[in-house]
């Protein structure tokens, strides 16, 4: 497992929708590694995917969610529709 760097100053220790940094197991059984730096420790977030149609009608709440894993080393975001 890769070293998890300390959080940057001013960044809250807990953000709604975020998990503690951890390795990520993929559905096929492998482990997620960052495409940029090969790190294997990520923070997990759930983000809304916005669409023009639902936003136009002020129905953003009805948009789908994406699971995002943010690399704790280089901060690259890996998006998944799980």
PDB file of N, CA, C and O in Angstrom:
ATOM      1  N   UNK A   1       0.840  -1.191   0.000  1.00  0.00           N
ATOM      2  CA  UNK A   1       0.000   0.000   0.000  1.00  0.00           C
ATOM      3  C   UNK A   1       0.877   1.244   0.000  1.00  0.00           C
ATOM      4  O   UNK A   1       1.945   1.269   0.612  1.00  0.00           O
ATOM      5  N   UNK A   2       0.419   2.251  -0.682  1.00  0.00           N
ATOM      6  CA  UNK A   2       1.165   3.498  -0.779  1.00  0.00           C
ATOM      7  C   UNK A   2       0.979   4.334   0.475  1.00  0.00           C
ATOM      8  O   UNK A   2       0.011   4.162   1.215  1.00  0.00           O
ATOM      9  N   UNK A   3       1.912   5.236   0.702  1.00  0.00           N
ATOM     10  CA  UNK A   3       1.849   6.169   1.822  1.00  0.00           C
ATOM     11  C   UNK A   3       0.731   7.178   1.583  1.00  0.00           C
ATOM     12  O   UNK A   3       0.605   7.706   0.478  1.00  0.00           O
ATOM     13  N   UNK A   4      -0.080   7.450   2.599  1.00  0.00           N
ATOM     14  CA  UNK A   4      -1.150   8.451   2.499  1.00  0.00           C
ATOM     15  C   UNK A   4      -0.607   9.758   3.046  1.00  0.00           C
ATOM     16  O   UNK A   4      -0.322   9.847   4.240  1.00  0.00           O
ATOM     17  N   UNK A   5      -0.454  10.792   2.193  1.00  0.00           N
ATOM     18  CA  UNK A   5       0.074  12.071   2.677  1.00  0.00           C
ATOM     19  C   UNK A   5      -0.927  12.763   3.591  1.00  0.00           C
ATOM     20  O   UNK A   5      -2.129  12.512   3.502  1.00  0.00           O
ATOM     21  N   UNK A   6      -0.430  13.644   4.480  1.00  0.00           N
ATOM     22  CA  UNK A   6      -1.360  14.379   5.356  1.00  0.00           C
ATOM     23  C   UNK A   6      -2.261  15.289   4.531  1.00  0.00           C
ATOM     24  O   UNK A   6      -1.908  15.689   3.421  1.00  0.00           O
ATOM     25  N   UNK A   7      -3.421  15.610   5.081  1.00  0.00           N
ATOM     26  CA  UNK A   7      -4.352  16.510   4.393  1.00  0.00           C
ATOM     27  C   UNK A   7      -3.735  17.902   4.297  1.00  0.00           C
ATOM     28  O   UNK A   7      -3.025  18.335   5.205  1.00  0.00           O
ATOM     29  N   UNK A   8      -4.006  18.601   3.200  1.00  0.00           N
ATOM     30  CA  UNK A   8      -3.516  19.971   3.070  1.00  0.00           C
ATOM     31  C   UNK A   8      -4.110  20.866   4.155  1.00  0.00           C
ATOM     32  O   UNK A   8      -5.228  20.624   4.610  1.00  0.00           O
ATOM     33  N   UNK A   9      -3.367  21.908   4.577  1.00  0.00           N
ATOM     34  CA  UNK A   9      -3.892  22.822   5.594  1.00  0.00           C
ATOM     35  C   UNK A   9      -5.204  23.452   5.144  1.00  0.00           C
ATOM     36  O   UNK A   9      -5.382  23.760   3.965  1.00  0.00           O
ATOM     37  N   UNK A  10      -6.113  23.639   6.080  1.00  0.00           N
ATOM     38  CA  UNK A  10      -7.387  24.275   5.784  1.00  0.00           C
ATOM     39  C   UNK A  10      -8.417  23.326   5.209  1.00  0.00           C
ATOM     40  O   UNK A  10      -9.566  23.722   5.012  1.00  0.00           O
ATOM     41  N   UNK A  11      -8.050  22.100   4.938  1.00  0.00           N
ATOM     42  CA  UNK A  11      -8.996  21.127   4.395  1.00  0.00           C
ATOM     43  C   UNK A  11      -9.650  20.383   5.548  1.00  0.00           C
ATOM     44  O   UNK A  11      -8.945  19.853   6.407  1.00  0.00           O
ATOM     45  N   UNK A  12     -10.967  20.327   5.592  1.00  0.00           N
ATOM     46  CA  UNK A  12     -11.639  19.658   6.709  1.00  0.00           C
ATOM     47  C   UNK A  12     -11.317  18.175   6.752  1.00  0.00           C
ATOM     48  O   UNK A  12     -11.088  17.547   5.718  1.00  0.00           O
ATOM     49  N   UNK A  13     -11.300  17.624   7.950  1.00  0.00           N
ATOM     50  CA  UNK A  13     -10.996  16.204   8.116  1.00  0.00           C
ATOM     51  C   UNK A  13     -12.124  15.330   7.602  1.00  0.00           C
ATOM     52  O   UNK A  13     -11.888  14.180   7.234  1.00  0.00           O
ATOM     53  N   UNK A  14     -13.331  15.841   7.568  1.00  0.00           N
ATOM     54  CA  UNK A  14     -14.466  15.062   7.099  1.00  0.00           C
ATOM     55  C   UNK A  14     -15.349  15.938   6.211  1.00  0.00           C
ATOM     56  O   UNK A  14     -15.759  17.028   6.610  1.00  0.00           O
ATOM     57  N   UNK A  15     -15.630  15.462   5.037  1.00  0.00           N
ATOM     58  CA  UNK A  15     -16.503  16.156   4.098  1.00  0.00           C
ATOM     59  C   UNK A  15     -17.671  15.232   3.816  1.00  0.00           C
ATOM     60  O   UNK A  15     -17.478  14.029   3.638  1.00  0.00           O
ATOM     61  N   UNK A  16     -18.877  15.773   3.772  1.00  0.00           N
ATOM     62  CA  UNK A  16     -20.050  14.948   3.493  1.00  0.00           C
ATOM     63  C   UNK A  16     -19.854  14.183   2.197  1.00  0.00           C
ATOM     64  O   UNK A  16     -19.458  14.768   1.189  1.00  0.00           O
ATOM     65  N   UNK A  17     -20.123  12.892   2.208  1.00  0.00           N
ATOM     66  CA  UNK A  17     -19.995  12.078   1.014  1.00  0.00           C
ATOM     67  C   UNK A  17     -18.608  11.531   0.798  1.00  0.00           C
ATOM     68  O   UNK A  17     -18.367  10.865  -0.210  1.00  0.00           O
ATOM     69  N   UNK A  18     -17.685  11.786   1.706  1.00  0.00           N
ATOM     70  CA  UNK A  18     -16.319  11.316   1.559  1.00  0.00           C
ATOM     71  C   UNK A  18     -16.040  10.209   2.558  1.00  0.00           C
ATOM     72  O   UNK A  18     -16.518  10.259   3.691  1.00  0.00           O
ATOM     73  N   UNK A  19     -15.274   9.213   2.149  1.00  0.00           N
ATOM     74  CA  UNK A  19     -14.880   8.149   3.051  1.00  0.00           C
ATOM     75  C   UNK A  19     -13.429   8.351   3.471  1.00  0.00           C
ATOM     76  O   UNK A  19     -12.713   9.171   2.896  1.00  0.00           O
ATOM     77  N   UNK A  20     -13.012   7.603   4.469  1.00  0.00           N
ATOM     78  CA  UNK A  20     -11.603   7.616   4.854  1.00  0.00           C
ATOM     79  C   UNK A  20     -10.780   7.010   3.714  1.00  0.00           C
ATOM     80  O   UNK A  20     -11.248   6.090   3.044  1.00  0.00           O
ATOM     81  N   UNK A  21      -9.563   7.511   3.485  1.00  0.00           N
ATOM     82  CA  UNK A  21      -8.731   6.956   2.409  1.00  0.00           C
ATOM     83  C   UNK A  21      -8.503   5.457   2.608  1.00  0.00           C
ATOM     84  O   UNK A  21      -8.263   4.982   3.718  1.00  0.00           O
ATOM     85  N   UNK A  22      -8.586   4.731   1.485  1.00  0.00           N
ATOM     86  CA  UNK A  22      -8.434   3.270   1.550  1.00  0.00           C
ATOM     87  C   UNK A  22      -8.136   2.717   0.163  1.00  0.00           C
ATOM     88  O   UNK A  22      -8.381   3.395  -0.835  1.00  0.00           O
ATOM     89  N   UNK A  23      -7.612   1.494   0.086  1.00  0.00           N
ATOM     90  CA  UNK A  23      -7.509   0.823  -1.215  1.00  0.00           C
ATOM     91  C   UNK A  23      -8.917   0.499  -1.725  1.00  0.00           C
ATOM     92  O   UNK A  23      -9.840   0.323  -0.930  1.00  0.00           O
ATOM     93  N   UNK A  24      -9.081   0.421  -3.037  1.00  0.00           N
ATOM     94  CA  UNK A  24     -10.390   0.185  -3.647  1.00  0.00           C
ATOM     95  C   UNK A  24     -10.374  -1.134  -4.403  1.00  0.00           C
ATOM     96  O   UNK A  24      -9.519  -1.367  -5.258  1.00  0.00           O
ATOM     97  N   UNK A  25     -11.341  -2.001  -4.072  1.00  0.00           N
ATOM     98  CA  UNK A  25     -11.494  -3.287  -4.760  1.00  0.00           C
ATOM     99  C   UNK A  25     -12.497  -3.097  -5.886  1.00  0.00           C
ATOM    100  O   UNK A  25     -13.614  -2.634  -5.655  1.00  0.00           O
ATOM    101  N   UNK A  26     -12.102  -3.452  -7.110  1.00  0.00           N
ATOM    102  CA  UNK A  26     -12.969  -3.308  -8.282  1.00  0.00           C
ATOM    103  C   UNK A  26     -13.898  -4.512  -8.417  1.00  0.00           C
ATOM    104  O   UNK A  26     -13.604  -5.572  -7.866  1.00  0.00           O
ATOM    105  N   UNK A  27     -15.023  -4.373  -9.144  1.00  0.00           N
ATOM    106  CA  UNK A  27     -15.992  -5.465  -9.266  1.00  0.00           C
ATOM    107  C   UNK A  27     -15.398  -6.779  -9.794  1.00  0.00           C
ATOM    108  O   UNK A  27     -15.850  -7.856  -9.407  1.00  0.00           O
ATOM    109  N   UNK A  28     -14.398  -6.701 -10.666  1.00  0.00           N
ATOM    110  CA  UNK A  28     -13.801  -7.934 -11.210  1.00  0.00           C
ATOM    111  C   UNK A  28     -12.779  -8.549 -10.254  1.00  0.00           C
ATOM    112  O   UNK A  28     -12.198  -9.590 -10.561  1.00  0.00           O
ATOM    113  N   UNK A  29     -12.552  -7.909  -9.083  1.00  0.00           N
ATOM    114  CA  UNK A  29     -11.665  -8.470  -8.072  1.00  0.00           C
ATOM    115  C   UNK A  29     -10.294  -7.824  -7.993  1.00  0.00           C
ATOM    116  O   UNK A  29      -9.561  -8.063  -7.033  1.00  0.00           O
ATOM    117  N   UNK A  30      -9.930  -7.013  -8.974  1.00  0.00           N
ATOM    118  CA  UNK A  30      -8.637  -6.332  -8.952  1.00  0.00           C
ATOM    119  C   UNK A  30      -8.661  -5.124  -8.028  1.00  0.00           C
ATOM    120  O   UNK A  30      -9.700  -4.778  -7.466  1.00  0.00           O
ATOM    121  N   UNK A  31      -7.518  -4.495  -7.879  1.00  0.00           N
ATOM    122  CA  UNK A  31      -7.391  -3.304  -7.048  1.00  0.00           C
ATOM    123  C   UNK A  31      -7.179  -2.098  -7.946  1.00  0.00           C
ATOM    124  O   UNK A  31      -6.433  -2.172  -8.923  1.00  0.00           O
ATOM    125  N   UNK A  32      -7.832  -0.983  -7.621  1.00  0.00           N
ATOM    126  CA  UNK A  32      -7.670   0.244  -8.385  1.00  0.00           C
ATOM    127  C   UNK A  32      -6.306   0.857  -8.097  1.00  0.00           C
ATOM    128  O   UNK A  32      -5.914   1.014  -6.940  1.00  0.00           O
ATOM    129  N   UNK A  33      -5.588   1.202  -9.165  1.00  0.00           N
ATOM    130  CA  UNK A  33      -4.344   1.956  -9.075  1.00  0.00           C
ATOM    131  C   UNK A  33      -4.507   3.223  -9.888  1.00  0.00           C
ATOM    132  O   UNK A  33      -5.127   3.204 -10.952  1.00  0.00           O
ATOM    133  N   UNK A  34      -3.958   4.320  -9.400  1.00  0.00           N
ATOM    134  CA  UNK A  34      -4.054   5.592 -10.101  1.00  0.00           C
ATOM    135  C   UNK A  34      -3.382   5.490 -11.468  1.00  0.00           C
ATOM    136  O   UNK A  34      -2.275   4.963 -11.583  1.00  0.00           O
ATOM    137  N   UNK A  35      -4.054   5.995 -12.501  1.00  0.00           N
ATOM    138  CA  UNK A  35      -3.502   5.975 -13.856  1.00  0.00           C
ATOM    139  C   UNK A  35      -2.287   6.881 -13.997  1.00  0.00           C
ATOM    140  O   UNK A  35      -1.472   6.695 -14.901  1.00  0.00           O
ATOM    141  N   UNK A  36      -2.163   7.857 -13.112  1.00  0.00           N
ATOM    142  CA  UNK A  36      -1.071   8.832 -13.205  1.00  0.00           C
ATOM    143  C   UNK A  36       0.145   8.419 -12.391  1.00  0.00           C
ATOM    144  O   UNK A  36       1.259   8.383 -12.912  1.00  0.00           O
ATOM    145  N   UNK A  37      -0.063   8.103 -11.104  1.00  0.00           N
ATOM    146  CA  UNK A  37       1.087   7.863 -10.213  1.00  0.00           C
ATOM    147  C   UNK A  37       1.171   6.435  -9.665  1.00  0.00           C
ATOM    148  O   UNK A  37       2.114   6.118  -8.940  1.00  0.00           O
ATOM    149  N   UNK A  38       0.208   5.569  -9.992  1.00  0.00           N
ATOM    150  CA  UNK A  38       0.153   4.164  -9.565  1.00  0.00           C
ATOM    151  C   UNK A  38      -0.162   3.978  -8.080  1.00  0.00           C
ATOM    152  O   UNK A  38      -0.073   2.860  -7.574  1.00  0.00           O
ATOM    153  N   UNK A  39      -0.528   5.050  -7.373  1.00  0.00           N
ATOM    154  CA  UNK A  39      -0.936   4.960  -5.971  1.00  0.00           C
ATOM    155  C   UNK A  39      -2.148   4.036  -5.859  1.00  0.00           C
ATOM    156  O   UNK A  39      -2.906   3.899  -6.819  1.00  0.00           O
ATOM    157  N   UNK A  40      -2.341   3.399  -4.701  1.00  0.00           N
ATOM    158  CA  UNK A  40      -3.492   2.509  -4.525  1.00  0.00           C
ATOM    159  C   UNK A  40      -4.376   2.898  -3.343  1.00  0.00           C
ATOM    160  O   UNK A  40      -5.141   2.069  -2.851  1.00  0.00           O
ATOM    161  N   UNK A  41      -4.282   4.154  -2.876  1.00  0.00           N
ATOM    162  CA  UNK A  41      -5.115   4.627  -1.766  1.00  0.00           C
ATOM    163  C   UNK A  41      -5.932   5.819  -2.263  1.00  0.00           C
ATOM    164  O   UNK A  41      -5.394   6.762  -2.843  1.00  0.00           O
ATOM    165  N   UNK A  42      -7.252   5.754  -2.021  1.00  0.00           N
ATOM    166  CA  UNK A  42      -8.179   6.744  -2.564  1.00  0.00           C
ATOM    167  C   UNK A  42      -9.191   7.199  -1.529  1.00  0.00           C
ATOM    168  O   UNK A  42      -9.523   6.462  -0.601  1.00  0.00           O
ATOM    169  N   UNK A  43      -9.684   8.437  -1.700  1.00  0.00           N
ATOM    170  CA  UNK A  43     -10.858   8.924  -0.983  1.00  0.00           C
ATOM    171  C   UNK A  43     -12.042   8.694  -1.903  1.00  0.00           C
ATOM    172  O   UNK A  43     -11.936   8.903  -3.112  1.00  0.00           O
ATOM    173  N   UNK A  44     -13.169   8.266  -1.349  1.00  0.00           N
ATOM    174  CA  UNK A  44     -14.356   7.980  -2.160  1.00  0.00           C
ATOM    175  C   UNK A  44     -15.402   9.076  -1.971  1.00  0.00           C
ATOM    176  O   UNK A  44     -15.679   9.499  -0.849  1.00  0.00           O
ATOM    177  N   UNK A  45     -15.976   9.526  -3.085  1.00  0.00           N
ATOM    178  CA  UNK A  45     -17.021  10.548  -3.082  1.00  0.00           C
ATOM    179  C   UNK A  45     -18.178  10.090  -3.956  1.00  0.00           C
ATOM    180  O   UNK A  45     -18.001   9.262  -4.850  1.00  0.00           O
ATOM    181  N   UNK A  46     -19.375  10.636  -3.692  1.00  0.00           N
ATOM    182  CA  UNK A  46     -20.550  10.463  -4.564  1.00  0.00           C
ATOM    183  C   UNK A  46     -20.892  11.833  -5.104  1.00  0.00           C
ATOM    184  O   UNK A  46     -21.165  12.748  -4.326  1.00  0.00           O
ATOM    185  N   UNK A  47     -20.884  12.002  -6.432  1.00  0.00           N
ATOM    186  CA  UNK A  47     -21.192  13.275  -7.054  1.00  0.00           C
ATOM    187  C   UNK A  47     -22.347  13.122  -8.022  1.00  0.00           C
ATOM    188  O   UNK A  47     -22.495  12.086  -8.670  1.00  0.00           O
ATOM    189  N   UNK A  48     -23.161  14.154  -8.118  1.00  0.00           N
ATOM    190  CA  UNK A  48     -24.291  14.186  -9.051  1.00  0.00           C
ATOM    191  C   UNK A  48     -23.787  14.433 -10.469  1.00  0.00           C
ATOM    192  O   UNK A  48     -22.901  15.259 -10.690  1.00  0.00           O
ATOM    193  N   UNK A  49     -24.355  13.716 -11.415  1.00  0.00           N
ATOM    194  CA  UNK A  49     -24.080  13.950 -12.828  1.00  0.00           C
ATOM    195  C   UNK A  49     -25.203  14.828 -13.359  1.00  0.00           C
ATOM    196  O   UNK A  49     -26.363  14.416 -13.367  1.00  0.00           O
ATOM    197  N   UNK A  50     -24.873  16.015 -13.795  1.00  0.00           N
ATOM    198  CA  UNK A  50     -25.897  16.947 -14.259  1.00  0.00           C
ATOM    199  C   UNK A  50     -26.178  16.752 -15.746  1.00  0.00           C
ATOM    200  O   UNK A  50     -25.270  16.508 -16.541  1.00  0.00           O
ATOM    201  N   UNK A  51     -27.457  16.864 -16.102  1.00  0.00           N
ATOM    202  CA  UNK A  51     -27.863  16.816 -17.503  1.00  0.00           C
ATOM    203  C   UNK A  51     -28.592  18.112 -17.831  1.00  0.00           C
ATOM    204  O   UNK A  51     -29.249  18.699 -16.971  1.00  0.00           O
ATOM    205  N   UNK A  52     -28.474  18.545 -19.056  1.00  0.00           N
ATOM    206  CA  UNK A  52     -29.082  19.799 -19.476  1.00  0.00           C
ATOM    207  C   UNK A  52     -30.599  19.788 -19.286  1.00  0.00           C
ATOM    208  O   UNK A  52     -31.168  20.762 -18.794  1.00  0.00           O
ATOM    209  N   UNK A  53     -31.256  18.693 -19.673  1.00  0.00           N
ATOM    210  CA  UNK A  53     -32.716  18.627 -19.601  1.00  0.00           C
ATOM    211  C   UNK A  53     -33.254  18.741 -18.189  1.00  0.00           C
ATOM    212  O   UNK A  53     -34.146  19.546 -17.923  1.00  0.00           O
ATOM    213  N   UNK A  54     -32.714  17.932 -17.278  1.00  0.00           N
ATOM    214  CA  UNK A  54     -33.214  17.978 -15.897  1.00  0.00           C
ATOM    215  C   UNK A  54     -32.833  19.284 -15.216  1.00  0.00           C
ATOM    216  O   UNK A  54     -33.598  19.797 -14.399  1.00  0.00           O
ATOM    217  N   UNK A  55     -31.666  19.830 -15.535  1.00  0.00           N
ATOM    218  CA  UNK A  55     -31.269  21.118 -14.967  1.00  0.00           C
ATOM    219  C   UNK A  55     -32.206  22.217 -15.453  1.00  0.00           C
ATOM    220  O   UNK A  55     -32.589  23.090 -14.674  1.00  0.00           O
ATOM    221  N   UNK A  56     -32.578  22.184 -16.730  1.00  0.00           N
ATOM    222  CA  UNK A  56     -33.483  23.181 -17.292  1.00  0.00           C
ATOM    223  C   UNK A  56     -34.810  23.207 -16.540  1.00  0.00           C
ATOM    224  O   UNK A  56     -35.381  24.273 -16.309  1.00  0.00           O
ATOM    225  N   UNK A  57     -35.294  22.031 -16.162  1.00  0.00           N
ATOM    226  CA  UNK A  57     -36.570  21.933 -15.445  1.00  0.00           C
ATOM    227  C   UNK A  57     -36.397  21.956 -13.925  1.00  0.00           C
ATOM    228  O   UNK A  57     -37.334  21.653 -13.188  1.00  0.00           O
ATOM    229  N   UNK A  58     -35.196  22.317 -13.458  1.00  0.00           N
ATOM    230  CA  UNK A  58     -34.891  22.408 -12.042  1.00  0.00           C
ATOM    231  C   UNK A  58     -35.120  21.076 -11.321  1.00  0.00           C
ATOM    232  O   UNK A  58     -35.637  21.048 -10.204  1.00  0.00           O
ATOM    233  N   UNK A  59     -34.735  19.987 -11.962  1.00  0.00           N
ATOM    234  CA  UNK A  59     -34.886  18.638 -11.400  1.00  0.00           C
ATOM    235  C   UNK A  59     -33.530  17.963 -11.203  1.00  0.00           C
ATOM    236  O   UNK A  59     -33.401  16.756 -11.405  1.00  0.00           O
ATOM    237  N   UNK A  60     -32.523  18.740 -10.811  1.00  0.00           N
ATOM    238  CA  UNK A  60     -31.174  18.176 -10.632  1.00  0.00           C
ATOM    239  C   UNK A  60     -31.146  16.995  -9.668  1.00  0.00           C
ATOM    240  O   UNK A  60     -30.325  16.090  -9.822  1.00  0.00           O
ATOM    241  N   UNK A  61     -32.026  16.996  -8.684  1.00  0.00           N
ATOM    242  CA  UNK A  61     -32.076  15.905  -7.709  1.00  0.00           C
ATOM    243  C   UNK A  61     -32.336  14.557  -8.385  1.00  0.00           C
ATOM    244  O   UNK A  61     -31.976  13.516  -7.836  1.00  0.00           O
ATOM    245  N   UNK A  62     -32.954  14.564  -9.564  1.00  0.00           N
ATOM    246  CA  UNK A  62     -33.291  13.321 -10.259  1.00  0.00           C
ATOM    247  C   UNK A  62     -32.130  12.775 -11.100  1.00  0.00           C
ATOM    248  O   UNK A  62     -32.221  11.661 -11.616  1.00  0.00           O
ATOM    249  N   UNK A  63     -31.049  13.535 -11.245  1.00  0.00           N
ATOM    250  CA  UNK A  63     -29.899  13.056 -12.004  1.00  0.00           C
ATOM    251  C   UNK A  63     -29.220  11.898 -11.295  1.00  0.00           C
ATOM    252  O   UNK A  63     -29.340  11.742 -10.079  1.00  0.00           O
ATOM    253  N   UNK A  64     -28.513  11.095 -12.057  1.00  0.00           N
ATOM    254  CA  UNK A  64     -27.803   9.949 -11.503  1.00  0.00           C
ATOM    255  C   UNK A  64     -26.566  10.396 -10.736  1.00  0.00           C
ATOM    256  O   UNK A  64     -26.077  11.511 -10.914  1.00  0.00           O
ATOM    257  N   UNK A  65     -26.066   9.500  -9.873  1.00  0.00           N
ATOM    258  CA  UNK A  65     -24.842   9.730  -9.114  1.00  0.00           C
ATOM    259  C   UNK A  65     -23.684   8.977  -9.766  1.00  0.00           C
ATOM    260  O   UNK A  65     -23.881   7.970 -10.446  1.00  0.00           O
ATOM    261  N   UNK A  66     -22.481   9.483  -9.545  1.00  0.00           N
ATOM    262  CA  UNK A  66     -21.264   8.784  -9.947  1.00  0.00           C
ATOM    263  C   UNK A  66     -20.439   8.556  -8.686  1.00  0.00           C
ATOM    264  O   UNK A  66     -20.429   9.389  -7.780  1.00  0.00           O
ATOM    265  N   UNK A  67     -19.757   7.435  -8.637  1.00  0.00           N
ATOM    266  CA  UNK A  67     -18.812   7.169  -7.571  1.00  0.00           C
ATOM    267  C   UNK A  67     -17.446   7.617  -8.065  1.00  0.00           C
ATOM    268  O   UNK A  67     -16.998   7.203  -9.133  1.00  0.00           O
ATOM    269  N   UNK A  68     -16.789   8.461  -7.288  1.00  0.00           N
ATOM    270  CA  UNK A  68     -15.488   9.002  -7.685  1.00  0.00           C
ATOM    271  C   UNK A  68     -14.456   8.645  -6.632  1.00  0.00           C
ATOM    272  O   UNK A  68     -14.695   8.774  -5.432  1.00  0.00           O
ATOM    273  N   UNK A  69     -13.307   8.194  -7.107  1.00  0.00           N
ATOM    274  CA  UNK A  69     -12.191   7.894  -6.225  1.00  0.00           C
ATOM    275  C   UNK A  69     -11.088   8.891  -6.528  1.00  0.00           C
ATOM    276  O   UNK A  69     -10.622   8.984  -7.663  1.00  0.00           O
ATOM    277  N   UNK A  70     -10.667   9.644  -5.506  1.00  0.00           N
ATOM    278  CA  UNK A  70      -9.641  10.674  -5.662  1.00  0.00           C
ATOM    279  C   UNK A  70      -8.339  10.140  -5.078  1.00  0.00           C
ATOM    280  O   UNK A  70      -8.276   9.772  -3.905  1.00  0.00           O
ATOM    281  N   UNK A  71      -7.312  10.103  -5.902  1.00  0.00           N
ATOM    282  CA  UNK A  71      -5.997   9.611  -5.493  1.00  0.00           C
ATOM    283  C   UNK A  71      -5.455  10.482  -4.357  1.00  0.00           C
ATOM    284  O   UNK A  71      -5.461  11.709  -4.452  1.00  0.00           O
ATOM    285  N   UNK A  72      -4.992   9.846  -3.293  1.00  0.00           N
ATOM    286  CA  UNK A  72      -4.461  10.595  -2.158  1.00  0.00           C
ATOM    287  C   UNK A  72      -3.061  11.132  -2.431  1.00  0.00           C
ATOM    288  O   UNK A  72      -2.559  11.953  -1.663  1.00  0.00           O
ATOM    289  N   UNK A  73      -2.429  10.687  -3.500  1.00  0.00           N
ATOM    290  CA  UNK A  73      -1.080  11.140  -3.815  1.00  0.00           C
ATOM    291  C   UNK A  73      -1.079  12.321  -4.790  1.00  0.00           C
ATOM    292  O   UNK A  73      -0.526  13.376  -4.480  1.00  0.00           O
ATOM    293  N   UNK A  74      -1.692  12.152  -5.963  1.00  0.00           N
ATOM    294  CA  UNK A  74      -1.635  13.198  -6.990  1.00  0.00           C
ATOM    295  C   UNK A  74      -2.961  13.933  -7.174  1.00  0.00           C
ATOM    296  O   UNK A  74      -3.017  14.916  -7.913  1.00  0.00           O
ATOM    297  N   UNK A  75      -4.042  13.472  -6.510  1.00  0.00           N
ATOM    298  CA  UNK A  75      -5.373  14.076  -6.529  1.00  0.00           C
ATOM    299  C   UNK A  75      -6.136  13.853  -7.833  1.00  0.00           C
ATOM    300  O   UNK A  75      -7.147  14.517  -8.060  1.00  0.00           O
ATOM    301  N   UNK A  76      -5.682  12.936  -8.700  1.00  0.00           N
ATOM    302  CA  UNK A  76      -6.438  12.620  -9.913  1.00  0.00           C
ATOM    303  C   UNK A  76      -7.775  12.003  -9.523  1.00  0.00           C
ATOM    304  O   UNK A  76      -7.857  11.210  -8.584  1.00  0.00           O
ATOM    305  N   UNK A  77      -8.825  12.378 -10.257  1.00  0.00           N
ATOM    306  CA  UNK A  77     -10.172  11.861  -9.991  1.00  0.00           C
ATOM    307  C   UNK A  77     -10.472  10.732 -10.972  1.00  0.00           C
ATOM    308  O   UNK A  77     -10.340  10.899 -12.184  1.00  0.00           O
ATOM    309  N   UNK A  78     -10.876   9.586 -10.438  1.00  0.00           N
ATOM    310  CA  UNK A  78     -11.279   8.430 -11.230  1.00  0.00           C
ATOM    311  C   UNK A  78     -12.789   8.286 -11.082  1.00  0.00           C
ATOM    312  O   UNK A  78     -13.277   8.036  -9.979  1.00  0.00           O
ATOM    313  N   UNK A  79     -13.552   8.441 -12.194  1.00  0.00           N
ATOM    314  CA  UNK A  79     -15.019   8.423 -12.181  1.00  0.00           C
ATOM    315  C   UNK A  79     -15.534   7.031 -12.542  1.00  0.00           C
ATOM    316  O   UNK A  79     -15.007   6.376 -13.441  1.00  0.00           O
ATOM    317  N   UNK A  80     -16.584   6.585 -11.820  1.00  0.00           N
ATOM    318  CA  UNK A  80     -17.216   5.313 -12.110  1.00  0.00           C
ATOM    319  C   UNK A  80     -18.723   5.449 -11.975  1.00  0.00           C
ATOM    320  O   UNK A  80     -19.219   6.146 -11.090  1.00  0.00           O
ATOM    321  N   UNK A  81     -19.434   4.788 -12.848  1.00  0.00           N
ATOM    322  CA  UNK A  81     -20.887   4.678 -12.717  1.00  0.00           C
ATOM    323  C   UNK A  81     -21.135   3.260 -12.209  1.00  0.00           C
ATOM    324  O   UNK A  81     -21.187   2.313 -12.994  1.00  0.00           O
ATOM    325  N   UNK A  82     -21.290   3.118 -10.888  1.00  0.00           N
ATOM    326  CA  UNK A  82     -21.460   1.792 -10.279  1.00  0.00           C
ATOM    327  C   UNK A  82     -22.889   1.543  -9.882  1.00  0.00           C
ATOM    328  O   UNK A  82     -23.207   0.476  -9.356  1.00  0.00           O
TER     329      UNK A  82
END
